[in-house]
Amino acid sequence: MDLKEYLTGKLPEEYRQYIPRSFDIIGDIAIVEIPNELKKFRKVVGEGILSINKNVRTVYEKASAREGTFRLRKLKYVCGARRLITVHKENGARISLNVRTCYFSPREGTERMRIAKSIGDEHVMVFFAGAGPYPIAISKHSNAKEIVGIEINPKCVTHFKRNIKLNKVKNVVPVLGDVSKVYRNFHGFDRVIMPLPESAWKFLKEAKHVLKRGGIISLYCIFSKTEDEKFWRERISKTLPKAKIISINKVLPFGPGKMKMRIDISV
């Protein structure tokens, strides 16, 4: 049963069209966007989410867009247990995080596994590593020698370190710092993963610096009508003139008319 079906008879008929079709579940916490038309029924919506998802204990409402360097959004409590820390399970890994202070997208679990399975006997660096979902997935599902994850948000790094212990991985190294500054300390990596689609391209030169010759950059970006494949090829060529694009891959929808993409680049 989906949320619209469950709420039949629990809301006036004229409001059914506004019931959210989807929401994110991170561990046992659901995060939902509630339209203005449904604000006065927000608790009914939240209780509906709890009822149809027995593993969910808490519901929060999105109260802002993602903002700032840490890519966080404001959350407003709706119903259930008043808690913010959860453990999200995906691909055989457990990721502890605070949904208010750590950026995390549960929708990218398939992509994280896809990346992990593509990695061989390599030294890997992950820019913008968050609470460590990419490094943990790579450690558990590849033969990588070492995975270094750089993250600027200290609260995320606290969870990142906790997740290394939680998953008993031995080849993951968390680094607290700004990629634009700490990249100078690293060299000779086989691959750099850049899962920050809005602005990762600004760090392409830093990625090249930490790679050995022939290394691969996995750049995440957003395609739209104006920023299409030609646009991104030209942007990459301008930033890294000698680089070669290996492949361009769809990841998931990012919004109306937008698609999150991964561009794999050899440098």
VOGU-3710 file (C-alpha; in Angstrom, 3 decimals, decimal comma):
1> mdlkeyltgk> 0,000/0,000/0,000  1,344/3,437/-0,904  0,807/6,655/1,049  -2,037/7,928/-1,154  -3,954/4,690/-0,740  -3,399/4,657/3,021  -4,615/8,241/3,444  -7,825/7,650/1,487  -10,636/8,694/3,816  -8,222/10,288/6,261
11> lpeeyrqyip> -7,975/13,540/4,281  -10,638/15,593/2,486  -10,836/14,368/-1,109  -9,671/17,704/-2,568  -6,297/17,323/-0,817  -5,421/13,854/-2,124  -3,734/15,311/-5,196  -1,090/16,901/-2,976  -0,039/13,743/-1,130  3,706/13,137/-1,700
21> rsfdiigdia> 4,441/10,306/-4,084  7,822/9,558/-2,571  10,088/10,361/0,354  13,556/9,405/1,530  14,133/6,778/4,191  17,522/6,976/5,900  17,875/4,153/8,380  14,688/4,385/10,441  14,074/8,086/9,718  11,827/9,297/6,879
31> iveipnelkk> 12,298/12,736/5,330  9,382/14,052/3,291  8,561/17,197/1,345  5,061/18,345/2,283  3,370/20,809/-0,121  1,970/24,046/1,309  -1,541/22,803/0,612  -1,001/19,929/3,058  0,772/21,781/5,880  -2,243/21,670/8,173
41> frkvvgegil> -2,385/17,887/7,676  1,363/17,332/8,143  0,925/15,092/11,190  -1,644/12,967/9,367  0,837/12,555/6,512  3,658/11,725/8,928  1,592/9,153/10,795  0,642/7,625/7,450  4,335/7,219/6,602  4,937/5,520/9,958
51> sinknvrtvy> 1,995/3,196/9,420  2,989/1,936/5,961  6,725/1,666/6,762  7,127/-0,474/9,858  10,884/0,089/9,928  10,453/3,890/10,194  10,373/5,373/13,694  10,644/9,109/12,970  9,373/11,497/10,308  10,891/14,889/9,459
61> ekasaregtf> 9,718/17,438/6,928  12,077/19,237/4,564  12,093/22,866/5,715  14,611/24,337/3,252  16,679/23,544/0,203  20,217/22,284/0,692  22,420/25,193/1,679  26,020/26,142/2,410  29,346/24,358/2,154  28,033/21,325/4,043
71> rlrklkyvcg> 24,980/20,907/1,714  22,555/20,656/4,632  18,857/21,435/4,800  16,663/22,441/7,713  14,399/19,698/9,002  11,157/20,101/10,953  9,970/17,354/13,281  6,629/15,822/12,264  6,006/12,748/14,406  7,489/9,615/15,946
81> arrlitvhke> 10,559/9,322/18,167  12,493/12,571/18,547  15,861/11,475/17,240  18,315/12,517/14,552  20,992/9,821/14,568  20,315/6,613/12,680  22,147/3,733/11,033  21,379/3,274/7,350  21,928/-0,151/5,810  22,857/-0,610/2,154
91> ngarislnvr> 24,932/-3,041/0,138  25,960/-4,960/3,229  27,272/-1,826/4,938  26,026/0,192/7,898  26,301/3,975/7,780  25,797/5,914/11,012  24,890/9,578/10,587  22,944/12,528/11,946  20,352/13,471/9,314  20,504/17,133/10,324
101> tcyfspregt> 24,291/17,576/10,337  25,461/15,113/7,640  24,666/15,166/3,937  23,536/11,739/2,743  21,434/10,513/-0,167  19,914/7,044/0,197  18,999/7,149/-3,496  22,626/6,709/-4,521  23,140/3,269/-3,004  22,993/1,592/-6,424
111> ermriaksig> 25,558/4,013/-7,811  27,879/3,451/-4,856  27,766/-0,285/-5,498  28,307/0,248/-9,233  31,450/2,267/-8,516  32,732/-0,200/-5,922  32,431/-3,140/-8,311  34,329/-1,245/-11,028  37,431/-0,816/-8,867  40,326/-3,243/-8,946
121> dehvmvffag> 43,624/-3,388/-7,099  43,808/0,414/-6,760  44,563/3,332/-4,493  41,361/5,399/-4,408  40,566/8,873/-3,152  37,054/10,166/-2,491  36,558/13,931/-2,396  33,569/15,210/-0,346  33,322/11,853/1,427  30,627/12,752/3,975
131> agpypiaisk> 30,058/10,029/6,569  31,948/7,598/4,345  29,344/5,734/2,229  31,561/5,603/-0,885  34,787/4,596/0,919  32,948/1,964/2,980  31,234/0,488/-0,094  34,510/0,394/-2,018  36,301/-1,275/0,872  33,639/-3,973/1,230
141> hsnakeivgi> 33,073/-4,696/-2,455  36,423/-4,238/-4,220  40,078/-5,176/-3,969  41,198/-1,587/-3,425  44,490/-1,298/-1,569  43,629/1,965/0,147  40,699/4,376/0,148  41,228/7,923/1,428  38,124/10,040/2,021  38,360/13,819/2,441
151> einpkcvthf> 35,498/15,672/4,138  35,261/19,277/5,339  32,380/18,786/7,804  33,829/17,697/11,192  30,513/16,228/12,327  30,480/14,003/9,250  34,051/12,922/9,898  33,082/11,872/13,426  30,509/9,511/11,908  32,959/8,511/9,156
161> krniklnkvk> 35,404/7,264/11,798  32,574/5,504/13,609  31,543/3,796/10,367  35,034/2,475/9,752  34,817/0,668/13,102  31,173/-0,292/12,619  31,983/-2,024/9,332  35,371/-3,388/10,462  37,173/-2,103/7,377  40,937/-1,758/7,549
171> nvvpvlgdvs> 41,929/0,074/4,367  39,910/3,309/4,747  41,511/6,559/5,910  39,296/9,546/6,868  40,761/13,026/6,417  39,160/16,139/7,889  39,847/19,115/5,667  39,036/21,309/2,703  39,820/19,499/-0,565  41,207/22,735/-2,042
181> kvyrnfhgfd> 43,889/22,777/0,669  44,682/19,219/1,730  44,935/17,749/-1,779  48,569/18,903/-1,900  49,457/16,211/0,635  48,501/13,344/-1,689  49,987/11,843/-4,863  49,972/8,657/-6,903  46,334/7,579/-6,689  44,707/5,450/-9,375
191> rvimplpesa> 41,251/7,004/-9,098  39,464/10,022/-7,635  35,706/9,955/-7,051  33,965/13,336/-6,867  30,318/12,909/-5,690  29,399/16,589/-5,434  27,350/17,155/-8,598  26,680/20,875/-8,174  30,317/21,985/-8,016  32,761/19,058/-8,157
201> wkflkeakhv> 34,054/20,268/-11,536  35,706/23,201/-9,764  38,124/20,706/-8,200  39,228/18,904/-11,370  42,768/20,282/-11,170  43,057/19,126/-7,564  41,911/15,675/-8,652  44,508/15,551/-11,402  47,204/16,536/-8,896  46,596/13,504/-6,652
211> lkrggiisly> 46,438/11,033/-9,562  49,238/9,183/-11,218  49,505/9,401/-15,014  46,614/7,571/-16,627  44,528/7,803/-13,471  40,758/8,118/-13,616  38,438/10,840/-12,332  34,796/9,940/-11,724  33,135/13,341/-11,906  29,498/13,766/-10,909
221> cifsktedek> 27,611/16,645/-12,509  24,152/17,803/-13,551  22,954/17,700/-17,149  20,159/20,033/-18,241  18,917/21,602/-21,465  21,587/24,295/-21,283  24,330/22,281/-19,592  24,230/19,272/-21,893  26,896/16,813/-23,028  28,548/19,335/-25,345
231> fwrerisktl> 28,679/21,895/-22,521  30,361/19,448/-20,139  32,831/18,190/-22,721  33,910/21,762/-23,382  34,130/22,595/-19,657  36,300/19,547/-18,971  38,496/20,196/-22,009  39,037/23,788/-20,919  39,985/22,769/-17,379  42,022/19,661/-18,295
241> pkakiisink> 43,124/20,104/-21,942  44,894/16,726/-22,197  42,200/14,688/-20,482  40,187/12,029/-22,303  36,540/11,293/-21,546  36,111/7,517/-21,195  32,372/7,327/-20,623  29,274/9,331/-19,679  26,706/7,571/-17,504  23,240/8,381/-16,172
251> vlpfgpgkmk> 22,924/8,121/-12,388  19,439/9,340/-11,420  17,002/12,237/-11,961  17,968/15,423/-10,120  14,835/17,475/-10,649  12,548/18,630/-13,467  14,549/18,515/-16,697  17,780/17,608/-14,893  19,785/14,410/-14,615  22,691/13,525/-12,345
261> mridisv> 25,471/12,077/-14,466  28,881/10,507/-13,951  31,654/11,335/-16,380  34,726/9,095/-16,197  37,870/10,916/-17,307  41,380/9,648/-17,917  44,196/12,059/-17,131
//
